[in-house]
Each structure stands twice: as C-alpha cells, then as structure tokens.
Amino acid sequence: MVNATGVDPVDSGSSTPSEILEGKEDRELVLRALEQLKLQDRAMLILREFEGLSYQELAALFGFRMGTVKSSLNRARHRLKKALLALCPEFSTN
C-alpha cells in the first residue's frame, strides 16, 4: 500500500530484506495474473479479497443473487489460480 508521500512503506517488523523482496515479487505475480482475468472476475476478486466487501455488498453492487456471487467468486479464484500457475508453474501442487 502506498502512503501519502507516494512511498511504499515496508513492514519494519521482523522481515529480512529477502523476505521483503519475495513479498514484492509475489505481489507483482498476483497483479500480473489478475490482469489476465476478465474485468468482472478481476473486479469481484479485488473488491472481496483486497477491499473486504461482503458477499451481500457484492450482490448489491453487481445486481446478483447471493448464490451467483459465491459461484462467480469461486470460478474467478480458479481462473486466478490457473493464471498464476501459467506464470509460475513451479508452484503446482499436484
């Protein structure tokens, strides 16, 4: 998250430089995978997983029933996983 100064603050906890770099690489990988998804999938995932909107809020926002929101998110998560594995096959958990 970028702060008001435009600088991406680093968690000054117990993170080592290599852990910080790995976290940045992971974020970049997720962003690249998200860019490959359809707009609706990407929007639903971002709003739910990053912005914390509830299923009810998503249903109202998209005009969907609750079951449709849940199934759409499930499909979007599977598509994101597929995109991540395409970008980084070594993470396959077969």
N, CA, C and O atoms as CSV, one atom per row, in Angstrom:
chain,resi,resn,atom,element,x,y,z
A,1,MET,N,N,0.848,-1.173,0.000
A,1,MET,CA,C,0.000,0.000,0.000
A,1,MET,C,C,0.896,1.239,0.000
A,1,MET,O,O,1.855,1.302,0.770
A,2,VAL,N,N,0.611,2.186,-0.818
A,2,VAL,CA,C,1.399,3.412,-0.917
A,2,VAL,C,C,0.828,4.436,0.054
A,2,VAL,O,O,-0.386,4.625,0.130
A,3,ASN,N,N,1.721,5.101,0.803
A,3,ASN,CA,C,1.241,6.100,1.756
A,3,ASN,C,C,1.118,7.463,1.089
A,3,ASN,O,O,1.324,7.591,-0.118
A,4,ALA,N,N,0.784,8.471,1.871
A,4,ALA,CA,C,0.525,9.814,1.340
A,4,ALA,C,C,1.741,10.420,0.651
A,4,ALA,O,O,1.592,11.295,-0.203
A,5,THR,N,N,2.942,9.970,1.007
A,5,THR,CA,C,4.142,10.514,0.391
A,5,THR,C,C,4.465,9.856,-0.943
A,5,THR,O,O,5.410,10.250,-1.625
A,6,GLY,N,N,3.666,8.839,-1.314
A,6,GLY,CA,C,3.929,8.139,-2.564
A,6,GLY,C,C,4.954,7.040,-2.412
A,6,GLY,O,O,5.407,6.476,-3.408
A,7,VAL,N,N,5.328,6.725,-1.184
A,7,VAL,CA,C,6.329,5.700,-0.922
A,7,VAL,C,C,5.637,4.449,-0.420
A,7,VAL,O,O,4.720,4.524,0.398
A,8,ASP,N,N,6.072,3.308,-0.906
A,8,ASP,CA,C,5.521,2.033,-0.455
A,8,ASP,C,C,6.197,1.683,0.861
A,8,ASP,O,O,7.359,1.277,0.871
A,9,PRO,N,N,5.473,1.838,1.989
A,9,PRO,CA,C,6.111,1.572,3.273
A,9,PRO,C,C,6.423,0.092,3.430
A,9,PRO,O,O,5.654,-0.765,2.994
A,10,VAL,N,N,7.542,-0.197,4.050
A,10,VAL,CA,C,7.981,-1.559,4.280
A,10,VAL,C,C,7.682,-1.917,5.719
A,10,VAL,O,O,7.906,-1.113,6.624
A,11,ASP,N,N,7.178,-3.114,5.933
A,11,ASP,CA,C,6.923,-3.587,7.284
A,11,ASP,C,C,8.256,-3.666,8.006
A,11,ASP,O,O,9.123,-4.458,7.636
A,12,SER,N,N,8.418,-2.855,9.023
A,12,SER,CA,C,9.692,-2.805,9.729
A,12,SER,C,C,9.755,-3.833,10.844
A,12,SER,O,O,10.640,-3.762,11.697
A,13,GLY,N,N,8.822,-4.799,10.853
A,13,GLY,CA,C,8.823,-5.848,11.861
A,13,GLY,C,C,10.058,-6.709,11.727
A,13,GLY,O,O,11.172,-6.198,11.615
A,14,SER,N,N,9.866,-7.995,11.739
A,14,SER,CA,C,10.992,-8.919,11.701
A,14,SER,C,C,11.332,-9.373,10.288
A,14,SER,O,O,12.009,-10.387,10.117
A,15,SER,N,N,10.883,-8.655,9.288
A,15,SER,CA,C,11.138,-9.045,7.907
A,15,SER,C,C,12.585,-8.792,7.529
A,15,SER,O,O,13.159,-7.746,7.833
A,16,THR,N,N,13.157,-9.783,6.857
A,16,THR,CA,C,14.509,-9.620,6.333
A,16,THR,C,C,14.390,-9.020,4.932
A,16,THR,O,O,13.316,-9.049,4.331
A,17,PRO,N,N,15.487,-8.479,4.419
A,17,PRO,CA,C,15.432,-7.937,3.053
A,17,PRO,C,C,14.973,-8.969,2.028
A,17,PRO,O,O,14.233,-8.625,1.106
A,18,SER,N,N,15.392,-10.219,2.166
A,18,SER,CA,C,14.976,-11.235,1.202
A,18,SER,C,C,13.489,-11.538,1.325
A,18,SER,O,O,12.835,-11.812,0.318
A,19,GLU,N,N,12.937,-11.495,2.541
A,19,GLU,CA,C,11.503,-11.695,2.726
A,19,GLU,C,C,10.710,-10.544,2.118
A,19,GLU,O,O,9.660,-10.758,1.513
A,20,ILE,N,N,11.213,-9.331,2.280
A,20,ILE,CA,C,10.554,-8.161,1.704
A,20,ILE,C,C,10.562,-8.270,0.181
A,20,ILE,O,O,9.546,-8.012,-0.465
A,21,LEU,N,N,11.702,-8.651,-0.394
A,21,LEU,CA,C,11.810,-8.797,-1.845
A,21,LEU,C,C,10.880,-9.900,-2.339
A,21,LEU,O,O,10.220,-9.740,-3.365
A,22,GLU,N,N,10.824,-11.009,-1.620
A,22,GLU,CA,C,9.950,-12.110,-2.010
A,22,GLU,C,C,8.482,-11.676,-1.975
A,22,GLU,O,O,7.697,-12.050,-2.846
A,23,GLY,N,N,8.117,-10.881,-0.958
A,23,GLY,CA,C,6.745,-10.377,-0.868
A,23,GLY,C,C,6.401,-9.480,-2.038
A,23,GLY,O,O,5.295,-9.557,-2.573
A,24,LYS,N,N,7.339,-8.622,-2.446
A,24,LYS,CA,C,7.113,-7.750,-3.603
A,24,LYS,C,C,6.964,-8.560,-4.877
A,24,LYS,O,O,6.114,-8.260,-5.715
A,25,GLU,N,N,7.800,-9.598,-5.024
A,25,GLU,CA,C,7.720,-10.450,-6.199
A,25,GLU,C,C,6.379,-11.184,-6.242
A,25,GLU,O,O,5.775,-11.319,-7.306
A,26,ASP,N,N,5.923,-11.653,-5.091
A,26,ASP,CA,C,4.625,-12.330,-5.020
A,26,ASP,C,C,3.496,-11.385,-5.411
A,26,ASP,O,O,2.598,-11.765,-6.163
A,27,ARG,N,N,3.537,-10.150,-4.903
A,27,ARG,CA,C,2.503,-9.165,-5.249
A,27,ARG,C,C,2.496,-8.894,-6.747
A,27,ARG,O,O,1.435,-8.816,-7.365
A,28,GLU,N,N,3.686,-8.752,-7.328
A,28,GLU,CA,C,3.792,-8.497,-8.763
A,28,GLU,C,C,3.220,-9.668,-9.562
A,28,GLU,O,O,2.550,-9.463,-10.574
A,29,LEU,N,N,3.483,-10.885,-9.111
A,29,LEU,CA,C,2.972,-12.069,-9.782
A,29,LEU,C,C,1.445,-12.100,-9.729
A,29,LEU,O,O,0.793,-12.391,-10.732
A,30,VAL,N,N,0.881,-11.802,-8.571
A,30,VAL,CA,C,-0.576,-11.777,-8.427
A,30,VAL,C,C,-1.176,-10.691,-9.307
A,30,VAL,O,O,-2.196,-10.921,-9.957
A,31,LEU,N,N,-0.566,-9.516,-9.340
A,31,LEU,CA,C,-1.070,-8.435,-10.190
A,31,LEU,C,C,-1.039,-8.827,-11.664
A,31,LEU,O,O,-1.982,-8.547,-12.404
A,32,ARG,N,N,0.043,-9.473,-12.089
A,32,ARG,CA,C,0.126,-9.912,-13.487
A,32,ARG,C,C,-0.949,-10.942,-13.802
A,32,ARG,O,O,-1.543,-10.913,-14.880
A,33,ALA,N,N,-1.202,-11.851,-12.869
A,33,ALA,CA,C,-2.241,-12.862,-13.075
A,33,ALA,C,C,-3.628,-12.214,-13.104
A,33,ALA,O,O,-4.468,-12.581,-13.925
A,34,LEU,N,N,-3.864,-11.262,-12.216
A,34,LEU,CA,C,-5.153,-10.562,-12.195
A,34,LEU,C,C,-5.423,-9.844,-13.508
A,34,LEU,O,O,-6.562,-9.804,-13.975
A,35,GLU,N,N,-4.381,-9.277,-14.106
A,35,GLU,CA,C,-4.537,-8.561,-15.373
A,35,GLU,C,C,-5.018,-9.472,-16.496
A,35,GLU,O,O,-5.578,-8.991,-17.481
A,36,GLN,N,N,-4.810,-10.775,-16.362
A,36,GLN,CA,C,-5.208,-11.723,-17.397
A,36,GLN,C,C,-6.680,-12.131,-17.287
A,36,GLN,O,O,-7.228,-12.742,-18.204
A,37,LEU,N,N,-7.311,-11.794,-16.171
A,37,LEU,CA,C,-8.703,-12.179,-15.965
A,37,LEU,C,C,-9.657,-11.205,-16.651
A,37,LEU,O,O,-9.299,-10.070,-16.965
A,38,LYS,N,N,-10.870,-11.679,-16.871
A,38,LYS,CA,C,-11.925,-10.808,-17.384
A,38,LYS,C,C,-12.197,-9.729,-16.343
A,38,LYS,O,O,-11.967,-9.925,-15.149
A,39,LEU,N,N,-12.682,-8.607,-16.809
A,39,LEU,CA,C,-12.910,-7.456,-15.932
A,39,LEU,C,C,-13.787,-7.802,-14.734
A,39,LEU,O,O,-13.467,-7.420,-13.608
A,40,GLN,N,N,-14.886,-8.517,-14.955
A,40,GLN,CA,C,-15.784,-8.837,-13.847
A,40,GLN,C,C,-15.105,-9.735,-12.814
A,40,GLN,O,O,-15.257,-9.518,-11.611
A,41,ASP,N,N,-14.350,-10.750,-13.276
A,41,ASP,CA,C,-13.629,-11.626,-12.349
A,41,ASP,C,C,-12.631,-10.818,-11.531
A,41,ASP,O,O,-12.552,-10.960,-10.310
A,42,ARG,N,N,-11.877,-9.976,-12.213
A,42,ARG,CA,C,-10.864,-9.164,-11.552
A,42,ARG,C,C,-11.510,-8.224,-10.536
A,42,ARG,O,O,-11.024,-8.092,-9.413
A,43,ALA,N,N,-12.597,-7.578,-10.927
A,43,ALA,CA,C,-13.272,-6.634,-10.036
A,43,ALA,C,C,-13.815,-7.343,-8.799
A,43,ALA,O,O,-13.650,-6.858,-7.680
A,44,MET,N,N,-14.463,-8.490,-8.999
A,44,MET,CA,C,-15.025,-9.203,-7.859
A,44,MET,C,C,-13.937,-9.653,-6.888
A,44,MET,O,O,-14.092,-9.526,-5.673
A,45,LEU,N,N,-12.840,-10.178,-7.422
A,45,LEU,CA,C,-11.751,-10.633,-6.551
A,45,LEU,C,C,-11.119,-9.471,-5.783
A,45,LEU,O,O,-10.865,-9.575,-4.583
A,46,ILE,N,N,-10.875,-8.389,-6.471
A,46,ILE,CA,C,-10.258,-7.234,-5.808
A,46,ILE,C,C,-11.174,-6.673,-4.734
A,46,ILE,O,O,-10.734,-6.379,-3.622
A,47,LEU,N,N,-12.447,-6.526,-5.070
A,47,LEU,CA,C,-13.386,-5.971,-4.095
A,47,LEU,C,C,-13.557,-6.892,-2.887
A,47,LEU,O,O,-13.672,-6.415,-1.758
A,48,ARG,N,N,-13.575,-8.180,-3.109
A,48,ARG,CA,C,-13.772,-9.120,-1.998
A,48,ARG,C,C,-12.483,-9.344,-1.210
A,48,ARG,O,O,-12.469,-9.199,0.013
A,49,GLU,N,N,-11.407,-9.693,-1.902
A,49,GLU,CA,C,-10.179,-10.118,-1.226
A,49,GLU,C,C,-9.302,-8.968,-0.750
A,49,GLU,O,O,-8.646,-9.085,0.285
A,50,PHE,N,N,-9.278,-7.868,-1.481
A,50,PHE,CA,C,-8.397,-6.762,-1.114
A,50,PHE,C,C,-9.142,-5.620,-0.423
A,50,PHE,O,O,-8.610,-4.984,0.487
A,51,GLU,N,N,-10.378,-5.364,-0.861
A,51,GLU,CA,C,-11.150,-4.268,-0.283
A,51,GLU,C,C,-12.071,-4.727,0.841
A,51,GLU,O,O,-12.585,-3.903,1.598
A,52,GLY,N,N,-12.281,-6.036,0.954
A,52,GLY,CA,C,-13.046,-6.577,2.058
A,52,GLY,C,C,-14.556,-6.446,1.965
A,52,GLY,O,O,-15.240,-6.520,2.985
A,53,LEU,N,N,-15.093,-6.253,0.764
A,53,LEU,CA,C,-16.543,-6.172,0.633
A,53,LEU,C,C,-17.162,-7.524,0.960
A,53,LEU,O,O,-16.581,-8.571,0.672
A,54,SER,N,N,-18.334,-7.494,1.558
A,54,SER,CA,C,-19.042,-8.717,1.910
A,54,SER,C,C,-19.738,-9.275,0.670
A,54,SER,O,O,-19.849,-8.605,-0.357
A,55,TYR,N,N,-20.203,-10.518,0.792
A,55,TYR,CA,C,-20.966,-11.107,-0.299
A,55,TYR,C,C,-22.232,-10.285,-0.557
A,55,TYR,O,O,-22.632,-10.091,-1.705
A,56,GLN,N,N,-22.849,-9.812,0.510
A,56,GLN,CA,C,-24.063,-9.000,0.377
A,56,GLN,C,C,-23.760,-7.709,-0.383
A,56,GLN,O,O,-24.526,-7.306,-1.258
A,57,GLU,N,N,-22.646,-7.066,-0.049
A,57,GLU,CA,C,-22.274,-5.826,-0.733
A,57,GLU,C,C,-21.997,-6.084,-2.213
A,57,GLU,O,O,-22.388,-5.292,-3.070
A,58,LEU,N,N,-21.322,-7.196,-2.509
A,58,LEU,CA,C,-21.053,-7.532,-3.910
A,58,LEU,C,C,-22.348,-7.814,-4.659
A,58,LEU,O,O,-22.515,-7.400,-5.806
A,59,ALA,N,N,-23.264,-8.522,-4.000
A,59,ALA,CA,C,-24.549,-8.824,-4.638
A,59,ALA,C,C,-25.285,-7.536,-5.002
A,59,ALA,O,O,-25.827,-7.413,-6.100
A,60,ALA,N,N,-25.300,-6.584,-4.084
A,60,ALA,CA,C,-25.969,-5.310,-4.348
A,60,ALA,C,C,-25.252,-4.525,-5.448
A,60,ALA,O,O,-25.894,-3.947,-6.325
A,61,LEU,N,N,-23.945,-4.509,-5.394
A,61,LEU,CA,C,-23.150,-3.757,-6.360
A,61,LEU,C,C,-23.304,-4.293,-7.781
A,61,LEU,O,O,-23.456,-3.525,-8.731
A,62,PHE,N,N,-23.263,-5.629,-7.917
A,62,PHE,CA,C,-23.333,-6.237,-9.244
A,62,PHE,C,C,-24.751,-6.589,-9.669
A,62,PHE,O,O,-24.982,-6.946,-10.824
A,63,GLY,N,N,-25.705,-6.492,-8.741
A,63,GLY,CA,C,-27.077,-6.848,-9.054
A,63,GLY,C,C,-27.280,-8.347,-9.174
A,63,GLY,O,O,-28.134,-8.802,-9.935
A,64,PHE,N,N,-26.497,-9.119,-8.426
A,64,PHE,CA,C,-26.569,-10.579,-8.465
A,64,PHE,C,C,-27.228,-11.105,-7.198
A,64,PHE,O,O,-27.302,-10.412,-6.182
A,65,ARG,N,N,-27.701,-12.327,-7.277
A,65,ARG,CA,C,-28.156,-13.031,-6.086
A,65,ARG,C,C,-26.928,-13.534,-5.331
A,65,ARG,O,O,-25.841,-13.640,-5.897
A,66,MET,N,N,-27.111,-13.839,-4.056
A,66,MET,CA,C,-26.002,-14.288,-3.220
A,66,MET,C,C,-25.315,-15.535,-3.795
A,66,MET,O,O,-24.086,-15.610,-3.820
A,67,GLY,N,N,-26.102,-16.504,-4.253
A,67,GLY,CA,C,-25.523,-17.721,-4.833
A,67,GLY,C,C,-24.690,-17.436,-6.065
A,67,GLY,O,O,-23.666,-18.079,-6.297
A,68,THR,N,N,-25.130,-16.470,-6.852
A,68,THR,CA,C,-24.387,-16.090,-8.054
A,68,THR,C,C,-23.058,-15.450,-7.674
A,68,THR,O,O,-22.041,-15.704,-8.319
A,69,VAL,N,N,-23.058,-14.629,-6.641
A,69,VAL,CA,C,-21.819,-14.007,-6.173
A,69,VAL,C,C,-20.833,-15.084,-5.731
A,69,VAL,O,O,-19.662,-15.057,-6.111
A,70,LYS,N,N,-21.310,-16.024,-4.933
A,70,LYS,CA,C,-20.428,-17.079,-4.414
A,70,LYS,C,C,-19.865,-17.939,-5.539
A,70,LYS,O,O,-18.672,-18.242,-5.548
A,71,SER,N,N,-20.705,-18.331,-6.478
A,71,SER,CA,C,-20.216,-19.168,-7.575
A,71,SER,C,C,-19.299,-18.371,-8.504
A,71,SER,O,O,-18.311,-18.907,-9.008
A,72,SER,N,N,-19.615,-17.110,-8.730
A,72,SER,CA,C,-18.751,-16.271,-9.575
A,72,SER,C,C,-17.377,-16.084,-8.943
A,72,SER,O,O,-16.358,-16.145,-9.631
A,73,LEU,N,N,-17.350,-15.858,-7.637
A,73,LEU,CA,C,-16.070,-15.724,-6.946
A,73,LEU,C,C,-15.280,-17.027,-6.979
A,73,LEU,O,O,-14.060,-17.016,-7.141
A,74,ASN,N,N,-15.968,-18.130,-6.828
A,74,ASN,CA,C,-15.289,-19.421,-6.864
A,74,ASN,C,C,-14.645,-19.649,-8.231
A,74,ASN,O,O,-13.492,-20.070,-8.318
A,75,ARG,N,N,-15.397,-19.370,-9.295
A,75,ARG,CA,C,-14.841,-19.514,-10.641
A,75,ARG,C,C,-13.690,-18.539,-10.874
A,75,ARG,O,O,-12.692,-18.900,-11.499
A,76,ALA,N,N,-13.817,-17.318,-10.384
A,76,ALA,CA,C,-12.752,-16.321,-10.540
A,76,ALA,C,C,-11.487,-16.757,-9.811
A,76,ALA,O,O,-10.381,-16.567,-10.317
A,77,ARG,N,N,-11.641,-17.336,-8.634
A,77,ARG,CA,C,-10.474,-17.832,-7.887
A,77,ARG,C,C,-9.777,-18.954,-8.649
A,77,ARG,O,O,-8.548,-19.010,-8.687
A,78,HIS,N,N,-10.559,-19.849,-9.257
A,78,HIS,CA,C,-9.966,-20.931,-10.050
A,78,HIS,C,C,-9.239,-20.374,-11.271
A,78,HIS,O,O,-8.166,-20.857,-11.634
A,79,ARG,N,N,-9.822,-19.364,-11.901
A,79,ARG,CA,C,-9.164,-18.747,-13.056
A,79,ARG,C,C,-7.872,-18.038,-12.636
A,79,ARG,O,O,-6.873,-18.078,-13.354
A,80,LEU,N,N,-7.903,-17.393,-11.472
A,80,LEU,CA,C,-6.693,-16.741,-10.966
A,80,LEU,C,C,-5.615,-17.778,-10.682
A,80,LEU,O,O,-4.450,-17.575,-11.024
A,81,LYS,N,N,-5.993,-18.876,-10.064
A,81,LYS,CA,C,-5.021,-19.941,-9.789
A,81,LYS,C,C,-4.408,-20.457,-11.081
A,81,LYS,O,O,-3.197,-20.662,-11.162
A,82,LYS,N,N,-5.248,-20.665,-12.094
A,82,LYS,CA,C,-4.761,-21.129,-13.391
A,82,LYS,C,C,-3.778,-20.124,-13.997
A,82,LYS,O,O,-2.741,-20.511,-14.535
A,83,ALA,N,N,-4.107,-18.839,-13.908
A,83,ALA,CA,C,-3.222,-17.794,-14.437
A,83,ALA,C,C,-1.908,-17.752,-13.660
A,83,ALA,O,O,-0.843,-17.582,-14.254
A,84,LEU,N,N,-1.975,-17.906,-12.342
A,84,LEU,CA,C,-0.761,-17.920,-11.523
A,84,LEU,C,C,0.131,-19.104,-11.883
A,84,LEU,O,O,1.349,-18.960,-11.994
A,85,LEU,N,N,-0.474,-20.264,-12.063
A,85,LEU,CA,C,0.301,-21.450,-12.420
A,85,LEU,C,C,0.918,-21.320,-13.807
A,85,LEU,O,O,2.012,-21.830,-14.048
A,86,ALA,N,N,0.231,-20.645,-14.714
A,86,ALA,CA,C,0.794,-20.419,-16.049
A,86,ALA,C,C,2.016,-19.506,-15.975
A,86,ALA,O,O,2.984,-19.686,-16.714
A,87,LEU,N,N,1.958,-18.527,-15.076
A,87,LEU,CA,C,3.081,-17.602,-14.910
A,87,LEU,C,C,4.227,-18.232,-14.127
A,87,LEU,O,O,5.393,-17.897,-14.337
A,88,CYS,N,N,3.885,-19.145,-13.225
A,88,CYS,CA,C,4.883,-19.705,-12.322
A,88,CYS,C,C,4.561,-21.189,-12.068
A,88,CYS,O,O,4.061,-21.531,-10.996
A,89,PRO,N,N,4.839,-22.066,-13.033
A,89,PRO,CA,C,4.447,-23.471,-12.928
A,89,PRO,C,C,5.089,-24.212,-11.757
A,89,PRO,O,O,4.568,-25.246,-11.339
A,90,GLU,N,N,6.178,-23.729,-11.228
A,90,GLU,CA,C,6.846,-24.421,-10.120
A,90,GLU,C,C,6.005,-24.434,-8.852
A,90,GLU,O,O,6.326,-25.157,-7.909
A,91,PHE,N,N,4.926,-23.640,-8.812
A,91,PHE,CA,C,4.053,-23.625,-7.648
A,91,PHE,C,C,2.945,-24.671,-7.731
A,91,PHE,O,O,2.076,-24.730,-6.861
A,92,SER,N,N,2.974,-25.493,-8.775
A,92,SER,CA,C,1.947,-26.511,-8.933
A,92,SER,C,C,1.942,-27.453,-7.734
A,92,SER,O,O,2.991,-27.873,-7.246
A,93,THR,N,N,0.726,-27.776,-7.268
A,93,THR,CA,C,0.599,-28.638,-6.087
A,93,THR,C,C,-0.040,-29.973,-6.445
A,93,THR,O,O,-0.938,-30.438,-5.745
A,94,ASN,N,N,0.408,-30.579,-7.508
A,94,ASN,CA,C,-0.169,-31.872,-7.949
A,94,ASN,C,C,0.074,-32.937,-6.953
A,94,ASN,O,O,-0.338,-34.079,-7.157
